[in-house]
Structures are given as structure tokens and as C-alpha cells.
Amino acid sequence: MRRLPSDTEIVSDGHQLVHVLESLKGHERIALDTESDSLFHYPEKVCLVQLMIGSRIYIIDPLNVEDMTPFGNVLRDKSIQKIMHSADYDIRSFDRQWAFRIENLFDTSIAAAFIGESRLGLANVLNEILHVTIPKNKALQRSDWSLRPLHAEALEYAATDVRYLFNLKDALFEELSSLNRSSWVLEESARLSKVRYAPPDKETAFFSLKGSRDLDERGLTVLKMLVAFREKEALRLDKPPFHIISNAALISLATKPSMDLSELQGVGRYLYPPRSTRLRETIHDAMLAPLVSKKNRPTADRRTSRRNAEQEKRFKVMKEWRLEHSKTLVLDAGLLWPMASLERLAKNPNAMDDEIGASDVRQWQQDTLGQSLRICVEKLIAQTASSDE
């Protein structure tokens, strides 16, 4: 039987977790990752937490550890840096499951982007920066991490996600420092640490499905009730919604409620009784329900108002300004200034002072590019004034 590496230990009860976290004394950083079961269960849950302290890796089993609070205390300890790769999902998971907050984050995916890397998956970054190759086992990537016991191969695979993060962070930070961009990454990481899990709004979530814009109000009403039906079934069966009925099938049914289920792909077992009966009853009820107004679509999801010719010209010039700076800095243009900010400036160029302090504009962006953008906008204002004379 395959055994775990000698530097890796399973943590499967609360007393063991407390003992492991006591070993943090004298350490200023940890490496972290998680594994969840979102492909197999609903609602999803964190099934493993991989933690590296010094040269040892601990695989915490939150399905068996009765109290994860000591770990949550470590996450919010500002004196300990948390090194993670693409931490957004993990941070939201910590919040969703335990309301844990994370402080002092360094995200190596963000760091890689800010030295000009374009392929930001962990395996790609490790290969490019450290010349380390880690296995890409698709079967293990898509494992049901809630299964117990997990075999050694799966646990070793999970441990690999944190094994090289200390070395990766050090190499990236050295490169960032040489480019004077380390503060940029620290600011971006701090912003990322503030993300929170937000459950879908049951009253508006259906608007986000691709194809919903093409539906009339009766179609939207059917779609809303079908999405609610699927959610209820997913919870009842402990299966992800996409395993119940596909989004495309829901849109098709909302478009043509009377269509024969046998004509549809993506309905699975809902093609047959008794599930097909419940599905048909939902559609019948939706046809009699009060109409959903298109005006209920969330503001952020509505198409932005069209720009007039002058606004479009300004927007194009500012996009070119951003692209030129991206070439100079050898960075993806999307990192340099928020597109939403440029859209607002295109419509109201006199609001530059407000835009500099906008919540989506980073401090490093203000310091590095703010003056250049101001000059660009002032030239656009002058050109408009000249053409009006």
C-alpha cells in the first residue's frame, strides 16, 4: 500500500489540530490550500485544508475535526502571512462554512501576473518560475474529496498544492522587488482577502443564466420557477444543480414551455416519472403565476447605456492609453486600470478627481498611472472644447 511522504501528516481531530497549531510558534508564515466537493454535493463543503508550517505539511480533515475555531484564529492573525495560490474560492469557502476571515495574504497567482506571466495555473507558474513539474492528474483533480478514507495518492496530490508555495513566494517576491511592484501585489492580495461569500439572490439569480435576455416576461416567470425547482431538488438530492437539469435545458423550457421533454438534452432523470411529473407541474404553475418584469433585472446585470459618438471616441483613446502602458510595463492591460472606471470617465471626463478615489481604483494605480491618465483626459476635454468653438 502506498504511504504518505514522511513530511506529511493527517489531522483528524480537534486535539491534534490544536497541537499542530501550537507548532506555529516561531513561524511567520504558512502555506494554504483547500479541497471541496462542489462537483459531487450540494451545498458544497470544504473537505480538506492543506497547511504547510516550516518543512511539514498537515492535511486537516474538517469533516472529522469537530471545532475548526483554532484554525480560524490563525487565519485572522495578522502576524502570520498566509501564502496561497488563486485564493478567491478558498477565502469565500472559509467565509461560507465557518465565517472565518483571513489577514496578511500573499497570493502567488497575483504575484505571477505582476511579473508578466500569462498562464497562471499553479502547475504552469511552478514550472516557469521554479522549473518544478507537478502531476496533472485529471481524475484526482475531480475527486470527490468528501469520501473517506481517502487513499494516499489523493492525499499526496493535495499536499503538492502547498509543498512549493514558500519557495515560489520567495522567488516571485524577489522578482517583484526588482521591478518595484511588491507593494502592488500586497495591495491586490489585501483586497482579495476582503472578498466574502454571497449566496445567490433567489429573486434575481435566474437573470444571470445565458439566454435569459431573450425571454419575454412569461418566459422569465417560467425560468424563475424552474430555477427554484432545480434548487429545491439539488438540496433534496445533495447534488449540484448542474447535475439536476442543465442551464440550457431550463432556457429551452422557458422559451417553449410546452415542448416535449424527450426533445431536450440535459434533463437527465427528469425525463421520466415521477420527476418529470414534478417538473411539468412547476411549468404549469409558472404559466399561471404573476409575470416577472424585465425591470427586475439587477442594475449591475443590465446593459450599460450606449455611449454617444464623443463618449465612444474618448473611451477608445483611454483604452489605447491603457494598452500602451501595458506594453511598456509588459503586463496585461486589465491589471492597469479598471475598465469600468474608463467607461465612467468616457461619459464624464470632468470627474477625474472623483475617479482617482473610486473604490475600484487601487492606490498603486493612482500612484503609478493616475497623473498620466489625468493628462490624457485633460487633452480629451480640450479637444472637445476646441471642436465646439
N, C-alpha and C positions, 0 to 999 in steps of 0.2 A: 504494500500500500504506500502511495506517495505521501511524504511527510512535509510539513511546512518548514521553510528555512529556519535556522536556529535563531535568527534575529526577529522572528515574528511570533506574536502571542495572541491568542483569542481571549477576549474579556467578556465573560458571560454572566456576571452577577455584580450587584452593587458594591459589595465589599471589595471585590477585585478592582473595580473601576476606581474607587477611592484610593486604593493602594497605588495604582498606576499613576494617577494624577498627582500623588504626593512626590513622585519621581521628577516632577516638573521643576522642583526647586533647583535653582542654579541655571535653568534654561530660559532663554529669552525668546524662543520661537518654537512653533510646532508646524507640521505639515498636515493638511486635512483633505479628505475627500469623503464622499458618501455613495452608497448604492441603494436604489429604491426599486419598488416592484410595480412601477406605473404601467408596464406592458401587460401585467397579469391581473392586477387587483384594483378595486375602486371602493372608497378612495385610496389612493396610493399611500405608502408609508415608507419611512427610512428604515432599511433593513440592516445596513452595516454602516459604521463610521470608521474610516481608516485614519489612524492618528500616528504620526511619527514624532518621537521625542528623542533627541540625540541620535543615536545609531540604531534605535529599536523601533519596531513597528507594532502597534497594537490595533487589532481589529475588534472594535466594540460591537457587541450584539445587542442592539436596543430592543429586540423582541424578547430578550430574556433578562436584561438589566431592568430592574423594577423602578429605579429612580435615576434619571439622567441629569438631575439638577447639578451635581458637581461638575459635570462636563459643561453645562450651560454657564456656570460661573467662570470657567476657564475661557470660554468664548468671549465673554464681555470684559475680561481682564485686559486693560489697555497696555500693561507692561509686557505682554506676551504677543509677539507678532504671529499672525496666522497666515501661512503661505498656502495658497490654493490655486487651482487652475480652472478658469471659467467657472467662477464661484456663484454666479447668479442663481442657478437652480438649487444649489446646496443651501444658500442663505435663505431662500424662500421656503425650503423644506424645513430648516431649523425653526423658522418662524411659525409655519403652519402646524407642525407637530408638537412643538414644546414652547412656542413663544420666546425662543432664545434669540438674543441679539449678539452680533459679532462686532468687535472693535479691533483696530490695528490690523487691517487686512492688507496683504500684498498679493495681487492676482498676477500670476506669471503669464496668463494669456494676454492680459492688457499690456504687460511689460514687453512681450514679444511683438505686439502690434506697434509699439512705440519705438522699436529699433528697426522697423520696416518689414517685419515678417508678414506674409500674407496668408500662409497656411497655419492656422492657429490651434489645431488639434494637438493634444498633449504629445502623441507619438511623433508628429511632424516637428514640433518645437524641440523635443528632446534630441531627435536625430540631427536637426540643423544646428543646434547650439552646443550640445554635449557629445554629439556623434554616438548617442546611445540608441539602440534599437530595442523596442519593447514589443511583445507579441500583440498582434491584432486578431484575436480570436472572436469572430462574429457571434459564434454560439455562446461564448462566455459573456460577451457584451450584452446579449439579450437574455441573460439568465433570469430565472425567477429567484431573486435574492431572498425571498421570504421562505424558501424551502429550508428545512432542517432535517438532518445535518447537511451542511454544505461540504462538498469534497475539497480536498487540499488544493487541487488545481484551480478551482474557482477562488478560493481564499488567497492563494498566491497571486493570482491575476489581480484581485482587488488591491492587494498590498503594493503591487507595482505602481499603482497610480500615485502613491506618495513617496516611493523609495528614492526618487531622484529630485524631488522638489527643492530640497535645501541647495544642492549643487546648481540646479537650474536657476534658482533665485539669485544666487551669488554671481553667476556668470552674466545674467541679464542686468543685474544692478550695476556691475562694473561697466558694461557697455552703455547703459543709460547715463551713468555719471560722466563718461567721456563725451557724451552728446549733450550734457546739461539738461537731461529730461527726467531725471529720477523724481523730481518734485511733481512732474506732470502725472506720472504713474501712481504716486502716492495719493494725489488728489482724486484721480479716477477710481482708485481702489477704495478710498474713503466714501466716495459717492455710491459705489456699488454696495458697500456694506450696509447702506441705509435702505436697500430695497426690502419690500415686505410682500408676503403672500396676500393676494387679493382674490377671494373667491368670486367666480363669475356672478354677475347680477342676473338673477333669473328672469327679470323683466326685460332685459335688453340683450342677453348673451346671444340669442339666436340671430341678431342683426349681423354678427361677425362671420357667419357662415358664407363662404363663397357662393355667389348666386342669389343671395337674399335681395340684392338691389334690384333684381329683375322681376321680383314678385309684386303683384298688386296687394291691396290691403287684406283681401281674403286669403291670399297665399301666405302672407306674413302671419296671419292668425293661425292658419294650419301649421306653419313651421314652428311657431312658438309652442303650440301644444304638443307637437311631435318631439321637440327638444325636451320638453318637460317630461313626456312619457319615457323617452330614452334615458333620461337622468334617473327616474324612479326605477326603471328596470336595471340599470347599471348598479345602483345601490343594492337592489334586492338580490342580484346575482353575484355581487362582488366581482364585476367585470368592467374593464374600461369602456366608456361609451362607444369608442370606435369598434369594439368587439360586438356591440349590440346591433346597431344599424349605422351604416356609413353616412357621412355628411351629404354625399352626392345623392344617396337614396332619399334622404329627408327632403332635399331641394326638389327632387323629381316628384315626390308625393305632394309637396306643397304647390308645385306648378300644375300638376294634374291629379287631384285627389282621387279621382275615380279610376285611375289606371290599375290594371291587373298586377298584383304583386309578383306574379311569375315573370313579368316583363322586366323586373328590376334586378340589378346586381347590388349586393351589399346589404341585403336584409337578413341573410343567414337563416336562423330557425324561425324568424318571424314570417316566413313564407307559409308556415304550417300552423294549424290549430294546436293548442289554444292561444298561442302567442299572436298568430295572425288575427284572431278574433279581437284581442285587446287592442291591437294596432288599428284595426278597422273602426272599432268603437271610438277611439281617440279622434280619428279623422272625421267621423260622423258628428261628434260633439263640436269639433272645431268649425265645421260648416255652419253650425247654429250659433256659435259664440259671437259676442260683440267684436267688431272689427278692430284690429290693431292699426293705429295710424302710422303712416310713414314718418310723421313728425316726431315720433317717439324714438327714432334712431338717435343714439348718443351723439352729442355735438362733435366729439373728437373723431367719430366714425363717419361724419358727413364729408362729402367732397368739399374742399375749400372753394370759396367763391373764385370765379375766374379773374385773372389779372387782366387789366386793360393793356393796351399796346405799350404805354410808357412804363408801367409796372413790369411788364414782361421783359422789356429792354434792360431795366435796372437789375432784375433777377438774373438775367443771363450774364451781365457784366460781373456781378458778385460771385456767381458760380465759377466764372473764368478766373476771378481773383483767387478764389479758394483753390482751384486746380493748379494755378501757377505756384502757389505756396506749397502745395503737396509735392510738386515736382522738385522744388528747392530742398524741402526737408526730407524727401524720399519717404513720405508717409501717405497712407490712404486719406483721400480728401475728406471723407466722412468724419475723421478724427479732429479736423482742424477747427471747424465752426459748425454749429448746428444748422441744418438746412431750414428748420422751422424759423430760426432767427433771421436768416436771409430772406425768407418769404415775407416775414413781418416788415423788414426794412424795405423790401421792394415796394410795399404798399404805403409805407410811412417812413421815408428816409430821414425825416426830421426827428425821429425818435431814437437817434443813435445813443443818446445818454441813457435812456431807459433800457435799451437793448444791451448795453455793456453790463448792466447789473441784472439782466434777466436770469431767472433761476436755472435755465438750461445752458447758460454760457459759463464755462469754467473760469476760475481765476487765472490758470495758466494760459488760457486762450486770450483773456483780456490783456494779460501782461505781454504776451508774445506777439499777438496779431491785432489787438484792439486798435492801436494807432494806425496801422496800415489799412484796416477796414474803414476807419473813420475818414481817412484821406480819400479812399475810393468812393465812399458815399458822398462826401462833400463835392467831389468832381461831378458826380451824377446830378446832384442838386443844382450845381452851377450850369451844367449843360441844359437842364430843364428850364432854368430861368432864362438862359440865353435864347433858347428856341421859342420862348413865349413872348419875347420882345418884338 
